[in-house]
Amino acid sequence: MKKLIYSKFGGPEVLQIAEVPIPTVQETTVLIKVKAVAINPLDWKIRNGEMKLMSGSKFPKGIGIDFSGVVEEVGTATTKYNKGDEVFGILDVFKGGALSEYISVEEKDIAIKPQNISFEQAAAMPVVGAAALQIFNTLVRLKKGDEILINGASGGIGMFATQIAKTKGAVVTTVVGDSGIQAVKDWGADFVVNYQNEDILKGNKQYDIVIDLSGKMPFSEAKIIMKHSSAYIHTAPGPKEIVVSFFINLFSSKKYKLLMLKPSPEYMAELTGYAEQGMAIVVSRVYPFYSFNKAYTEVPKGKFIGKAVITMGDLV
Ligand SMILES: NC(=O)c1ccc[n+]([C@@H]2O[C@H](COP(=O)([O-])OP(=O)(O)OC[C@H]3O[C@@H](n4cnc5c(N)ncnc54)[C@H](OP(=O)(O)O)[C@@H]3O)[C@@H](O)[C@H]2O)c1
């Protein structure tokens, strides 16, 4: 079968298609024929070598974390799935490897695909949906009426965070570029600031929660627009942020929180519920498998809405 791999850190040019054996099903795993795989910033950060501490430097490496597909075979100790079930799921964030014709996955890491969404939409959910849920379930407790700022709201996490924050009764301000304005309004944003012609840091509004998804608003800047007791979420922390946040949290009432994604079956169930209730899951770019190089060249440049996904259709 075909699998996308790389054997050294670098740009999209290090990606290549390898012929490898179809993985064998273990007692507790399920073999899945992959239909679609989401593209995430984590893919290129790991591939570039930016996250060596977590990903290790052993090659070859696979790429692609969240996926959807159809169950092909089930392990003898599995209980939940049957051949033919349509599922979606998530692989180990730092190992990846979903861009492959078949993958063998622990039963706990998949869920039945909601019938009302496509394979592309299902693949788009696990990483960014779980990240948004983890922010609201473990890092901050949103109360009705809280003022929340989502900086970089038109992308993957922003799409889920904006809609989830609205369901919790928050007043949501989003910062997006020209291309994202209509989308965040559709997702329920109360206020929209266009970063291309306005600097949110120069406004006089103060927030209970600031989530930076752009990597361009550090805590040192965000604290100007944070209320006395408030929280800032850094979504791409490295060792420096871990140390800095520890000391800031000792002395400041403005808390500095770090997102470190821990996927769970509970998040998969919660995302299934949101999808079934009709939450918008926008996949604005779909690339066929053989266009992987184009996909990983274009998507990091941004300017798309929600998620970008690679489909395996051209492999059939
Ligand atoms: N820590 C973890 O466990 C974990 C897990 C998942 C993701 N993440 C990280 O979380 C971050 C967000 O992920 P994502 O999937 O939501 O990324 P994404 O889909 O690429 O979204 C990023 C957003 O930032 C916006 N942006 C760019 N420049 C901006 C600026 N100057 N001001 C405001 N917004 C700006 C982009 O808008 P344009 O399209 O206009 O450029 C885009 O909508 C990434 O760094 C990712 O690696 C971390």
The ligand as an SDF file (V2000), in Angstrom:
LIG
                    3D

 48 52  0  0  0  0  0  0  0  0999 V2000
   -0.6380   22.6610   21.8180 N   0  0  0  0  0  0  0  0  0  0  0  0
   -1.3440   21.7190   21.1900 C   0  0  0  0  0  0  0  0  0  0  0  0
   -1.5160   20.5990   21.6900 O   0  0  0  0  0  0  0  0  0  0  0  0
   -1.9610   22.0550   19.8790 C   0  0  0  0  0  0  0  0  0  0  0  0
   -2.9430   21.2620   19.2760 C   0  0  0  0  0  0  0  0  0  0  0  0
   -3.5120   21.6760   18.0670 C   0  0  0  0  0  0  0  0  0  0  0  0
   -3.0620   22.8710   17.4840 C   0  0  0  0  0  0  0  0  0  0  0  0
   -2.1010   23.6020   18.1020 N   0  0  0  0  0  0  0  0  0  0  0  0
   -1.6190   24.8790   17.5630 C   0  0  0  0  0  0  0  0  0  0  0  0
   -2.6690   25.8350   17.6810 O   0  0  0  0  0  0  0  0  0  0  0  0
   -2.4690   26.8550   16.6960 C   0  0  0  0  0  0  0  0  0  0  0  0
   -3.7790   27.0840   15.9500 C   0  0  0  0  0  0  0  0  0  0  0  0
   -4.1390   25.8790   15.2790 O   0  0  0  0  0  0  0  0  0  0  0  0
   -5.2160   25.8910   14.0930 P   0  0  0  0  0  0  0  0  0  0  0  0
   -5.3180   24.5020   13.6260 O   0  0  0  0  0  0  0  0  0  0  0  0
   -6.4210   26.6240   14.5070 O   0  0  0  0  0  0  0  0  0  0  0  0
   -4.4060   26.7730   13.0070 O   0  0  0  0  0  0  0  0  0  0  0  0
   -4.9530   27.4600   11.6770 P   0  0  0  0  0  0  0  0  0  0  0  0
   -6.1350   26.7200   11.1740 O   0  0  0  0  0  0  0  0  0  0  0  0
   -3.7740   27.6300   10.7930 O   0  0  0  0  0  0  0  0  0  0  0  0
   -5.4740   28.8890   12.1810 O   0  0  0  0  0  0  0  0  0  0  0  0
   -4.5820   29.9450   12.5090 C   0  0  0  0  0  0  0  0  0  0  0  0
   -5.3140   31.2350   12.3070 C   0  0  0  0  0  0  0  0  0  0  0  0
   -4.4830   32.3460   12.6650 O   0  0  0  0  0  0  0  0  0  0  0  0
   -4.8290   33.4190   11.8140 C   0  0  0  0  0  0  0  0  0  0  0  0
   -3.8440   34.4970   11.7670 N   0  0  0  0  0  0  0  0  0  0  0  0
   -2.7090   34.5840   11.0340 C   0  0  0  0  0  0  0  0  0  0  0  0
   -2.0970   35.7630   11.2730 N   0  0  0  0  0  0  0  0  0  0  0  0
   -2.8500   36.4190   12.1760 C   0  0  0  0  0  0  0  0  0  0  0  0
   -2.7300   37.6790   12.8270 C   0  0  0  0  0  0  0  0  0  0  0  0
   -1.6900   38.5160   12.6180 N   0  0  0  0  0  0  0  0  0  0  0  0
   -3.6950   38.0330   13.7080 N   0  0  0  0  0  0  0  0  0  0  0  0
   -4.7440   37.2210   13.9580 C   0  0  0  0  0  0  0  0  0  0  0  0
   -4.9150   36.0270   13.3660 N   0  0  0  0  0  0  0  0  0  0  0  0
   -3.9700   35.6230   12.4850 C   0  0  0  0  0  0  0  0  0  0  0  0
   -5.0010   32.7560   10.4590 C   0  0  0  0  0  0  0  0  0  0  0  0
   -5.7600   33.5960    9.6050 O   0  0  0  0  0  0  0  0  0  0  0  0
   -5.3720   33.8130    8.0410 P   0  0  0  0  0  0  0  0  0  0  0  0
   -5.9730   32.6570    7.3270 O   0  0  0  0  0  0  0  0  0  0  0  0
   -5.9880   35.1280    7.7370 O   0  0  0  0  0  0  0  0  0  0  0  0
   -3.8660   33.8250    7.9320 O   0  0  0  0  0  0  0  0  0  0  0  0
   -5.7440   31.4620   10.8560 C   0  0  0  0  0  0  0  0  0  0  0  0
   -7.1360   31.6220   10.8160 O   0  0  0  0  0  0  0  0  0  0  0  0
   -1.3280   26.3540   15.8010 C   0  0  0  0  0  0  0  0  0  0  0  0
   -0.1450   26.9810   16.2080 O   0  0  0  0  0  0  0  0  0  0  0  0
   -1.2490   24.8680   16.1110 C   0  0  0  0  0  0  0  0  0  0  0  0
    0.0180   24.3130   15.8980 O   0  0  0  0  0  0  0  0  0  0  0  0
   -1.5450   23.2150   19.2710 C   0  0  0  0  0  0  0  0  0  0  0  0
  1  2  1  0
  2  3  2  0
  2  4  1  0
  4  5  1  0
  4 48  2  0
  5  6  2  0
  6  7  1  0
  7  8  2  0
  8  9  1  0
  8 48  1  0
  9 10  1  0
  9 46  1  0
 10 11  1  0
 11 12  1  0
 11 44  1  0
 12 13  1  0
 13 14  1  0
 14 15  2  0
 14 16  1  0
 14 17  1  0
 17 18  1  0
 18 19  2  0
 18 20  1  0
 18 21  1  0
 21 22  1  0
 22 23  1  0
 23 24  1  0
 23 42  1  0
 24 25  1  0
 25 26  1  0
 25 36  1  0
 26 27  1  0
 26 35  1  0
 27 28  2  0
 28 29  1  0
 29 30  1  0
 29 35  2  0
 30 31  1  0
 30 32  2  0
 32 33  1  0
 33 34  2  0
 34 35  1  0
 36 37  1  0
 36 42  1  0
 37 38  1  0
 38 39  2  0
 38 40  1  0
 38 41  1  0
 42 43  1  0
 44 45  1  0
 44 46  1  0
 46 47  1  0
M  CHG  2   8   1  16  -1
M  END
$$$$
